[in-house]
Amino acid sequence: MKIAVLVKEVPDTWGDRRIDPATKRVVRGKDVVIDEINEKAVEAALLVKEANSGSTLTVVTMGPKSALDALRKGLAMGADDAIHIVDDGLAGSDAVQTSAALAAALAPRAFDLVITGNESTDGRTAAVPAMLAERLGVAQLTFLRTLTVTGSEVGGDRLTEDGHLEVSAGLPALVSVTEQIAEARYPNFKGIMAAKKKPVETLAISDLGISSGDAGGANSWSVVETVTPRPPREGGTVITDDGTAGTQIADYLATAKLI
């Protein structure tokens, strides 16, 4: 079985995350890491690989040169090889353009199973998995909290607003997973050293067979017109215990409709 996992370099959630008012894009400085949901997706893929002898796992990303570190993390965890889509002309691509570039890289390689996170922490569209499945012409199972692969079928437990559904589809297929899917393993020293020698294929726009006019922020289907800074946090309510603290807290919670 040929498995691919999408990973992405994102600003560290513990850092200062902001949008540049001039470019209207997320500021991507030196404080970038592999998205945590992608680590969980890699773990889910590794479990599938380990349960299906002879399987191979490829980690795939679209991003700047620094995104190679995200690929190396996946390789250190246990992936076999990597694909890095890197081209300045892709900078600022929206979800539609991103799915087109990813599909162009994945389609010729005929993966049996593509695994993604349900959404990235910097974009939050949760749309790329469905768009990518449509472009690849494969079944999609999204928002899975469990994942099983048996023979030529993939299935899992899909979360909904009203509960959950048991869903399945024949391979090839694309699945997106939630935070509940698995806890990512820590790469050991052997894995980290081995990752440096594993092959990484680099692809540019010219290698993908897509038009440069259809890529990049200047040609996005979606456009951010305005950016409003997050308002400063207001001071909280101070409750002084003068013997009526319990009543004050209850009144505060009732006013906020929390009780």
N, C-alpha and C positions, 0 to 999 in steps of 0.2 A: 504494500500500500504506500502510495506517495502522499505525504501530508505536508501542507504548508501552513504556517502561522504568521499572521500579520503583527508586526510590532511597530511602535512609534516612539520617537523622542519627544518628550514634553517638558515644559518648565516644572521644576520640582514643586510639588504641592505644599511643601513646607517653606518655600521661598516667597519672595515678593512677586506676585503674578499681576501683570497689568497689560493694557492694550496701548500701543503707541498711537496718540491722537493724530499724528501726521499720516502714517501708513495705514492706520486702522487695522493693524494686525497684532497678534499676540507677540509680546517682546520675548525673544528667545536669546538669552545671554549665555553665560558659561554655566549657569545653574540649571542644567537639563539632565534628565534621567529617562530610562525606559519607563513607559507608563505601567503602573502597578497591575492594571487589568491584563496587560499583555504578558506579564510574567505568569499570571495565573493561566492564561490561554496556552502558553508554552508548556506549563506543567500538565495541563489537560492533554495536550498533544503527546507529550512524552509518555503518559500513562497508556494512551492508545497505541503508541509505537511499541511499548514494552509488552503489550498484550497481543500484538499481532506480529509474529516473527517475520523478519525480512523487510519490515517497513523502513522508510526513510523520512526524515523530517527536515524541512527547509524553512528558515526564518526569512521574512521578507519585509522590507521597509522602503518608504519613499521619504527622503529627507536630505538635509545638507550633509557635508562630509562628517560632521560630528555625530551623525546618527549611526555611524559605524559602531560606536560604543554600545548602542542598544542591541545591534546584531551580535556583537561579541558576547553580551550577557546571555542571549539565547543559545549561542554556540557553547558557552561555558556550562550551561545547564544540561546540555546533551544533544542539541540539534546537530545535524550532520554537515550542513552547508548553509549558505545565505545568498540572498539577492538584494542588492542595494540600488534602488532607483535614485540617481542623483544628477540633477541638472538645474542650473540657475534659472532656466526658463520655466521651471515648475513652481518656483517660489510664489506663495500666496494662492495656490490652487484651492478651489472650494471642493465640496464633497463630490459634486458631479465630475469635475476634472480629475480628482484623486482616484475615484473609482475607475475612470477610463484608463488611467496610466497603470494602475494595479492590474486591471483585467488584461491589458496588453502584455504585461510581463508574465502573468499566470497562465493564460489560455494556451500558449504553445507548449507548455510543460505538462499539460494534462494531469493535474493533481486529482487524486481521488477524494481528498477531504481538505477543505480550507477552513481554518479556525481563526476567529477574530474575537477581540473584546467587544462587548455590547456598545461601548462608546468611549471616546478618548476624553481625558480630563481637560484638554485645552479647547476642544471643539464642541463637544456635547451634542452633536447632531443626531447620533445613533442611526445615521442613514446610510453610511458607506457599506456596511455588510449587505443590506438588501439591494443596494444599487449594484454592488459587485456580483452578487448572485445572479441578478438579471442579466448583466453583461456577459457572464460566463455561461448562461443558459443552464444553470444547475438548480436543484432544489435548495431552499433555504430554511433552516431551523434557527430562529433567533431567540435571544434572552433565555438560554438554557442554564439551569443550575446544576444539572447532572448530564453526563455524556457517556454513551455506550456505543460501541461499534461491534456488530456481530455479522460475520460473513460479508455480505454486500449491502448491509443496512446500517444506518446510523439513527440513533434516537436519544431522547432525553426528556427531562422534566422542564416544561416551559412555564415561567411565571406570568400571571395575568393579574389584572386589578381585582378579580373576583376569586382568585385561587391559583390553580396550576393545571396544566394539561400535559398528558403523555403524548409526545409527538414522535414521528419517525419518517424516514425517507430513504430511498435507495441511493447508493453512491453512483456517480460523484455528487457531492453536496457541499454546501457551505453552512457553518454554524457560528453563531456568536454566543459568547458565554458571559455570565454575570460574575460578580465578586464571590458568589457562593460556590463556584465550580471546584476550586481546589486551593490549597496553600502552596505557594511556589517553593521549590527546594532551593537551598543555598548552594551555589557552585563550589566544589571543593578545589583545592590547589591544582590537582591533576586536570580537572576540567578547564580551569582558567588557562593553564599552560597549553592544553590541547587546542583551545579555541583560537589561539594565535596562528595555528597551522592549518585550520580548516578553510576550505575554499570560499571566497566571497566573490560573486559575479556582480560586476558594476554595469548598470544600464543607463544610457542617456536617452533623451527624447528621440534622437535619430535611430536608436536601437529598438524602440518600441513600435515604430511605424505609425505614430500619431502625429497630427499636425501641430507644429509649434504655435500656430495661431489659436489653437484650442486649449492651450495650457497657460498657467500663470495667472496671477491676480488681476492683471489688466484685462483679461478676457473671461473673467469669472461669470458664471450664470447668476450667482448671488453676489450682491454688493453691499458692504457696510457703509452707510451714508453718514452716520454720526456716532460719536463715542462720548459717553458721559461717565466721568470718573465716579468711582464708588464713594458715596458720602461718608464723612468721618463718623466713627462710632460715637453715639451720644452717651453721656454719663448715665450710669445705672441708678436705680432707686436705692437709696441708703436707708436701712431700717435700724434704728437704735433701740436696743433692748432696755426699755424703761418699765418692763413688766407687762407690756402689751404687744411684744414682738410677734407672738403667735397670731394675734388678731390682725396685726398689720400685714403679715405675710398672707393670711387667708384673704383679706380684702384685696390685696394686690393681685393675687392669682384669680380671684373672682372677676376683678375689673378686666383682666387680660383674657377672660373666658377660658382659663385653663382648668378651672374646677366648677 
